[in-house]
């Protein structure tokens, strides 16, 4: 662990130079008053830290954008939160909500202040209520977990971020290891309470040194506030095929399975900007088969949920945790009004004991329910294989696009053949009979638009990614400029009428 930054050093590193303005007023006095001993502790903490309480609040500019910043000062009684610090936090978050500002929180705390007992402990309730109201207003709440963040602070506002990152080598946990050792007479396992371990477990999104915060927060806010900064309309790139595609379904399926075919990572790497990968469900699960990220396609911001074709195979197919991670992205999209893009590219969800006991069927159902009722604009893209319930879970959107070599089927054709013919030799016949290829899906109204592959995308990945990203920008901005009630009514009516 390097030098611990003070609250003001952190703030000066994050905001544009000279832009910080304090919001702090004189700390309130707890209703029970101050004992002489506690008053002396507070005076000593003020002298040691150079601040009047354990929390510093105010606003600054980040790339010229107003942002509320709240940060703990660990040198003030270990950054502990008592009545005065809690009141200061709540007032700052409520002011940010009223003024429409995002909040960047930088906790570094041992938890609630023991000298104030239960009243301080229950202050976490009103802080949580203020954060919840801020998020309900559609405003970003970002968290930077600093060394150390423990106890009630981590169990309240430290764990409520839309995006949460941590300082390298920071101690982060619910129970401080020293307390654990005193209570149980044994050391807490090493390496568990670290930001790096929390990232591996899918509990936080990243570990970043403080010097990278300024640019990272700027990129995040460029996406998360995108719904409040409506981009101008762009022309339709007309990326559709020049002529009807009459190839057999099996030709399309074969092309979609080529190892060289671009996937969601190629789309983000070469077709998007402001890309910030997020990690896991935020609740201790992650699945390599799904990629969750914030990004922009041209001037259109979005949350991306992408099935990663290169991380799925028979040894590690997409499990229920991937859909729980996807539903985190759906919630983020809905809370902030940011468009959602789903990328469908899967040979099928896991069929295993673990998937059954992990609730795969229920997660597919809940993903469908979340998507069909999503309040924000949505676009789904069948980028290659679209097999089974794993694909179905990410389909229902305002606009459904497909690569020319994309397809969507209840099962892989080999599985459909096994059901009907009791062998896999009739896979091509079943695919043709079911009309699973993009051209047939467009005729039946399942998809709204095909993105052309004049040559196979495997042979021209950059060209295909460019066409797809331009098409996504056009579709997203068109949807952002369409009234929400009209989008939702049209989406539901489409699926109600399919096949009739």
HUKA-V225343 format. One record per backbone hydrogen bond with DSSP energy under -0.5 kcal/mol. CO is the residue of the C=O (numbers start at 1). NH is the residue of the N-H. If there is no record, write none. Layout:
co=CO nh=NH
co=CO nh=NH
//
This chain:
co=3 nh=5
co=6 nh=10
co=7 nh=11
co=8 nh=12
co=9 nh=13
co=10 nh=14
co=11 nh=15
co=16 nh=19
co=21 nh=59
co=30 nh=33
co=35 nh=39
co=36 nh=40
co=37 nh=41
co=38 nh=42
co=39 nh=43
co=40 nh=44
co=41 nh=45
co=42 nh=46
co=43 nh=47
co=44 nh=48
co=45 nh=49
co=46 nh=50
co=54 nh=73
co=56 nh=71
co=57 nh=23
co=57 nh=24
co=58 nh=69
co=59 nh=21
co=60 nh=67
co=61 nh=16
co=62 nh=65
co=65 nh=62
co=66 nh=102
co=67 nh=60
co=68 nh=104
co=69 nh=58
co=70 nh=106
co=71 nh=56
co=72 nh=74
co=73 nh=76
co=73 nh=79
co=74 nh=78
co=75 nh=77
co=76 nh=79
co=77 nh=80
co=78 nh=110
co=80 nh=82
co=81 nh=113
co=82 nh=86
co=83 nh=87
co=84 nh=88
co=85 nh=89
co=86 nh=90
co=87 nh=91
co=88 nh=92
co=89 nh=93
co=90 nh=94
co=91 nh=95
co=92 nh=96
co=93 nh=97
co=94 nh=98
co=95 nh=99
co=96 nh=100
co=96 nh=101
co=97 nh=100
co=102 nh=68
co=103 nh=105
co=103 nh=142
co=104 nh=70
co=105 nh=144
co=106 nh=72
co=107 nh=146
co=109 nh=150
co=111 nh=81
co=112 nh=114
co=113 nh=116
co=114 nh=117
co=116 nh=119
co=116 nh=120
co=117 nh=121
co=118 nh=122
co=120 nh=123
co=121 nh=124
co=122 nh=125
co=122 nh=126
co=123 nh=127
co=124 nh=128
co=125 nh=129
co=126 nh=130
co=127 nh=131
co=128 nh=132
co=129 nh=133
co=130 nh=134
co=131 nh=135
co=132 nh=136
co=133 nh=137
co=134 nh=139
co=135 nh=138
co=140 nh=103
co=141 nh=162
co=141 nh=163
co=142 nh=105
co=143 nh=145
co=143 nh=165
co=144 nh=146
co=145 nh=167
co=148 nh=109
co=149 nh=173
co=150 nh=153
co=150 nh=154
co=151 nh=155
co=153 nh=156
co=153 nh=158
co=156 nh=159
co=157 nh=160
co=163 nh=143
co=164 nh=205
co=164 nh=206
co=165 nh=145
co=166 nh=208
co=167 nh=170
co=170 nh=172
co=170 nh=195
co=171 nh=148
co=171 nh=149
co=173 nh=151
co=174 nh=151
co=174 nh=176
co=176 nh=180
co=177 nh=181
co=178 nh=182
co=179 nh=183
co=180 nh=184
co=181 nh=185
co=189 nh=192
co=192 nh=194
co=193 nh=172
co=194 nh=198
co=195 nh=199
co=196 nh=200
co=197 nh=201
co=198 nh=203
co=198 nh=204
co=199 nh=202
co=202 nh=282
co=202 nh=284
co=202 nh=285
co=206 nh=166
co=209 nh=212
co=210 nh=213
co=210 nh=214
co=212 nh=216
co=213 nh=217
co=214 nh=218
co=215 nh=219
co=216 nh=220
co=217 nh=221
co=218 nh=222
co=219 nh=223
co=220 nh=223
co=220 nh=224
co=221 nh=225
co=223 nh=226
co=225 nh=228
co=225 nh=229
co=226 nh=229
co=239 nh=452
co=244 nh=246
co=248 nh=251
co=248 nh=252
co=249 nh=253
co=250 nh=254
co=251 nh=255
co=252 nh=256
co=253 nh=257
co=254 nh=257
co=255 nh=258
co=258 nh=261
co=263 nh=267
co=264 nh=268
co=265 nh=269
co=266 nh=270
co=267 nh=271
co=268 nh=272
co=273 nh=296
co=276 nh=294
co=278 nh=280
co=278 nh=292
co=285 nh=281
co=287 nh=290
co=289 nh=308
co=291 nh=306
co=292 nh=278
co=293 nh=304
co=294 nh=276
co=295 nh=302
co=296 nh=273
co=296 nh=298
co=297 nh=300
co=299 nh=301
co=300 nh=297
co=302 nh=295
co=303 nh=341
co=304 nh=293
co=304 nh=306
co=305 nh=307
co=305 nh=343
co=306 nh=291
co=306 nh=308
co=307 nh=309
co=308 nh=311
co=309 nh=312
co=318 nh=350
co=319 nh=322
co=319 nh=323
co=320 nh=324
co=321 nh=325
co=322 nh=326
co=323 nh=327
co=324 nh=328
co=325 nh=329
co=326 nh=330
co=327 nh=331
co=328 nh=332
co=329 nh=333
co=330 nh=334
co=331 nh=335
co=332 nh=336
co=333 nh=337
co=333 nh=338
co=339 nh=303
co=340 nh=379
co=341 nh=305
co=342 nh=344
co=342 nh=381
co=343 nh=307
co=343 nh=345
co=344 nh=383
co=344 nh=384
co=346 nh=387
co=348 nh=318
co=350 nh=352
co=352 nh=356
co=353 nh=357
co=354 nh=358
co=355 nh=360
co=356 nh=359
co=359 nh=363
co=360 nh=364
co=361 nh=365
co=362 nh=366
co=363 nh=367
co=364 nh=368
co=365 nh=369
co=366 nh=370
co=367 nh=371
co=368 nh=372
co=369 nh=373
co=371 nh=374
co=377 nh=340
co=378 nh=398
co=378 nh=399
co=379 nh=342
co=380 nh=401
co=381 nh=344
co=381 nh=383
co=382 nh=403
co=384 nh=407
co=385 nh=346
co=386 nh=388
co=386 nh=409
co=387 nh=391
co=388 nh=391
co=388 nh=392
co=389 nh=393
co=391 nh=394
co=392 nh=395
co=392 nh=396
co=399 nh=380
co=399 nh=401
co=400 nh=448
co=400 nh=449
co=401 nh=382
co=402 nh=451
co=403 nh=406
co=406 nh=438
co=409 nh=388
co=412 nh=415
co=412 nh=416
co=413 nh=417
co=414 nh=418
co=415 nh=419
co=416 nh=420
co=417 nh=421
co=417 nh=422
co=417 nh=423
co=418 nh=422
co=424 nh=427
co=426 nh=430
co=427 nh=431
co=428 nh=432
co=429 nh=433
co=430 nh=434
co=431 nh=435
co=431 nh=436
co=436 nh=408
co=437 nh=441
co=438 nh=442
co=439 nh=443
co=440 nh=444
co=441 nh=446
co=441 nh=447
co=442 nh=445
co=449 nh=402
co=450 nh=452
co=451 nh=404
co=456 nh=459
co=456 nh=460
co=460 nh=464
co=461 nh=465
co=462 nh=466
co=463 nh=467
co=464 nh=468
co=465 nh=469
co=466 nh=470
co=467 nh=471
co=468 nh=472
co=469 nh=473
co=470 nh=474
co=471 nh=475
co=472 nh=476
co=473 nh=477
co=474 nh=478
co=475 nh=479
co=476 nh=480
co=477 nh=481
co=479 nh=482
co=483 nh=487
co=484 nh=488
co=485 nh=489
co=486 nh=490
co=487 nh=491
co=488 nh=492
co=489 nh=493
co=490 nh=494
co=491 nh=495
co=492 nh=496
co=493 nh=497
co=494 nh=498
co=497 nh=500
//
